Amino acid sequence: MSINNLLWSIAAVALASNSHASLISVEIIAGANQHPDGMHDTWQVIAIFDDENDRLLGVGGQGILSIDFTTGGGELYNQALYSGLPFNDFPSAGGLGGELYDSYATTGATIFPANTQFTGDFADWDGNVIAGSSFSGLGGWFYIGDPPPVGFFDIIPDNETFDVVIAQFTIDKGVGFHLSGSIAWKDVGDENNTPFSVDNIPAPSAAALLGIVALTTTRRRRR
């Protein structure tokens, strides 16, 4: 897969093959819209599918695993305009005064409106989940209603997979982060929950970040 203008490379462990199309990996890429102050890096976590008709239902929101996010120091950048409001957890760009480089969770959309909502309990709730330097708990975020096929959200042109943003984190330059949880998704006739864990390790040079990702066995529920 050729991805231009990435600042780092990723090593991915694919799921074992099955009879249906699958979620094949979770990876981190440099966000197309970087914070302009030069003191932050903007990263996107993406779920990668091999069939454009798969559907992303949610992230850590199905009660299978808790979701966990931590940074190696500092705090996430989060615009002050929507502090304490749901807009601060989700993409709020466009005509609402939002910033394309803000930190947020999503099930594919990168600008408002995002048909996404949080569910469940999070530790240290303070009005916003995507805030500070960590969040964890049995909650997560999910698509409200019937999600569109992942091909609708594909963000990397001219490759053979379908790449859906599940989170964007803007963080102090040189600071790493960890995200783990479970991705709920649907292929033809099946609903699946796939645990994942992804970490970044900032490199000393400006050119690189090494991502390590692992996807474990898919849990499948036949409809």
N, C-alpha and C positions, 0 to 999 in steps of 0.2 A: 504494500500500500504506500503510495507516494503522497506525502503531506508537506506542502511547501511552508517555509517560514516558521517551522516549529523550533523552539529553543532547546528542546531536549528530545531524547529518544526513550522508547518504552519497550519493556520486555513483557509479553503477555502469555498467559497459559490459557489455552482454549478449553472449552467444555468438551467432554466426550461426545462423539457424534451420536445422534439419535435419528429417529425416522422422520422428524419434522425439522423445519428451519429452526435456528437457535440464536439465543444471545451468546455471542462468541467471546466477548471480553469487555472489561471496563478499563478505560484509559484516561490519561490527563493530557490536555493540549494547552498551549498558550492561547489565551483569549484573543479574539480578533480586535477587541476594543480594550486597549491597555489604559490604566490610570495615567493621566498626563503629567503627574507631579514628579515622576522619575524615582520615587521612593517606595513604590509598590509594584508588585507583579500580579497580573490577573490571569487566573487559571480556570479552565473548564473541565469538569469531569463528564465524560461521555460514555454512554452504553452503546455498544456496537453490535448490530444485528446483521444477519446474512440474508434476510428476506424483507423486502419493503412492506409486506403485508402483516408482519408481526406488530403487536400493539403493546406499548408501555403502560402498565396500570398504575404503578406506584413504586416508591423507593422506601423500604423499611416501614411501610405503612400497613402491612397485612398481618401483623402480629406474629410473624415467624421468628424474626430476630430483632433485637434492639438495634438502633442506629447509633453510630458513635463518630464524632468529629472532634479532633484536637489539633492544635497547632504547636509548632516548636518554639513559640514565643510571640509576643506582641498580640495584636487583636485584628480581627477582620475589619476591613474598611466597610462602613455602612453609612450611606448618605443620611444626613441629619433631617432632611425634609420630611421623611415618613417615619421618624422615630416613634415607636409605640403603636404603629398602625400595621395592618396586614401587608400593606404595600412594601414594607421594609423587608419582608421575607421572600418576596417574589419579584420577578422582573417588573420594573415600573418605569420603563423608558417611554419614548414617544412624546406625545404632547402633554404629559403630566408632570414635567419637570424632573423626570428620572434620569439616571446616569447609566449609560451602556456598560460601564465598568464596575457597577455596583456588585455586591455579594448577594446571592440569592439561591433558592432551590426551585426546581422546575421539573416538569415531565415533558420537556421538549421546547416550549416557547422561550424565546430570549428577549421578548419585549411584551409590554402590557397590551391587551389583557392575556393573562395566562390562566387557563382553566384548571388551576391546581389549588389544593387546600391541604393544610396540615391536619393530622389526626393523632390522637394518643397523648401520652404524658411525656414531658421532657424535664430533665433536671435543670434547676436554676432558671426557671421561666421568669423572664423579666419584661414581658410584653412583646418581645421579638425572639424568635428561635435563632435566626441567622444574625448573631451578634456576639461580641466578646471574642474569646479564643477557643470555645468548645461548646458542644451540645451533645446530649445523649439521652437515651430512654427508649421506651417501647413505641414511640410515635414514629411519624414519617410523613411523607407527602404523597398525594395520590391525585389522579386525574378525575375531575368531576364529570360524570356521565360516561359515554362510550368513547374511548380515545381513538383518534384517527390512526391510520397505519404509520409506522415509524418513518416510512419514506417521505411523509409530509414534512418531517422535521430535519431531514438529512442536511448536515452542515458542511461536509467536506466534499467538494465537487470532484468528479472524475476518478472516484475510487469504486471498489466493488462491494463495499459495505454500506450500511445505513446507520448514521451516527447521530445519536440523540443526546442533547445536553441534559444532565440530571442535576447539576449544580454549577455555580460559578463562585469562586472565592478570590477576592482581592486582598492581598496580605502583604505585610512588610517585605521588602525585597530581601531575598536570601533566607526567608523563613519557610520551612517545610510544613506539611500537614498530613494527617491521616484521616481517611474516611472508610468506614465499613458499615455493612448493613445487609439488606436483602432486596433484590429487585424483583418486583412482581410484573409478569408480562404474559402475553397470550399469543399463541400461534393458532394454527387451524384446529379448532375443537378442544384445545387444552389450555389450562391456566397453570403457570409455573412460578415458583419462587426460587431464586438463585442467590445464595449468599455471595458476597464479594468483599474484598478488602484491597484498598489501594493506598500507597504511601508515596510521597515524594521526598527526595533528599537533595537539597540545593547543592550544586557543585561550586567550586571556587571561581570558575570562569563564568562569564556572562552567557556562555553558549549552551549550557546544559543543565538539565534536571533529569535524574534517573527515576522513572516510575516503576514500581513493582506491583503487579496485580495478580490476584489469584481468585479464580472462580471455583467453587466447590460444587458438589453434586446437585443437579436440579431436582427440586421437589415438585412433583407433578400431580395435579388433581384433574382427573378425567371429568369432563362435563357430562 
